[in-house]
Amino acid sequence: MLRIQYLDKDRFMQQVAASRGSVLLHLANGETCDLKKNSAATELFQMMDAPSKGFDISVTDPADVTGFLHYMLEAGRRERAAC
């Protein structure tokens, strides 16, 4: 499971689209939504603000972890540069 602390929605959704497997968003109530296969969940995600503590995702293809790690590094760098 990966915790996303900084959210650049466009870049994040590009990474979701580029993933080979599913990208599961873990909700606070214990449910999961597949951001790749569930268009309603994707639309809802794009309208929401990221929680201050971040949010958790997991990927079904281990090869996709690297792409999300790169995303997190880039997003964190941009967030700190904006401060």
C-alpha positions in Angstrom: 0.0 0.0 0.0 1.2 3.5 -0.8 0.3 6.7 1.0 -0.1 9.7 -1.4 0.6 12.9 0.6 0.8 15.4 -2.3 -1.8 15.5 -5.0 -1.4 16.8 -8.5 -4.6 15.4 -9.9 -3.7 15.6 -13.6 -0.3 13.9 -13.1 -1.8 11.3 -10.7 -4.5 10.4 -13.2 -1.9 10.1 -16.0 0.0 7.7 -13.8 -3.3 5.7 -13.1 -3.9 5.5 -16.9 -0.3 4.4 -17.6 -0.5 1.6 -15.0 -0.7 -1.9 -16.3 -2.9 -3.3 -13.5 -5.6 -1.8 -11.4 -5.1 1.1 -9.0 -7.2 0.7 -5.9 -8.1 3.7 -3.8 -8.7 2.7 -0.1 -11.5 4.7 1.4 -11.8 5.7 5.1 -14.8 3.4 5.5 -12.8 0.3 4.5 -14.1 0.1 0.9 -11.8 0.2 -2.2 -12.5 1.7 -5.6 -10.7 0.8 -8.8 -9.6 4.1 -10.3 -8.9 2.4 -13.6 -12.1 0.5 -14.1 -14.7 2.5 -12.2 -15.5 5.7 -14.1 -17.8 7.0 -11.4 -15.1 6.6 -8.8 -12.6 8.3 -11.1 -15.0 11.3 -11.6 -15.6 11.5 -7.8 -11.9 11.4 -7.1 -11.2 14.2 -9.5 -13.8 16.4 -7.8 -12.5 15.8 -4.2 -9.8 17.5 -2.3 -7.0 15.3 -0.9 -7.4 14.7 2.8 -4.7 16.5 4.9 -3.3 13.2 6.0 -3.2 11.9 2.4 -4.8 8.8 1.0 -3.9 5.2 0.4 -3.7 3.3 -2.9 -2.5 -0.1 -3.9 -1.7 -1.5 -7.3 -2.4 -5.0 -8.6 0.7 -5.1 -10.8 4.0 -4.8 -8.8 5.6 -3.2 -11.8 3.3 -0.1 -11.3 4.8 0.7 -7.9 7.9 2.4 -9.5 5.7 4.8 -11.5 3.8 5.9 -8.4 7.1 6.3 -6.4 8.3 8.6 -9.2 5.0 10.5 -9.0 5.3 10.9 -5.2 8.9 12.2 -5.5 7.9 14.7 -8.2 4.8 15.9 -6.4 6.6 16.3 -3.1 9.4 18.3 -4.8 6.8 20.6 -6.4 4.9 21.1 -3.2 8.0 22.1 -1.3 9.2 24.4 -4.1 5.8 26.2 -3.9 6.2 27.0 -0.2 
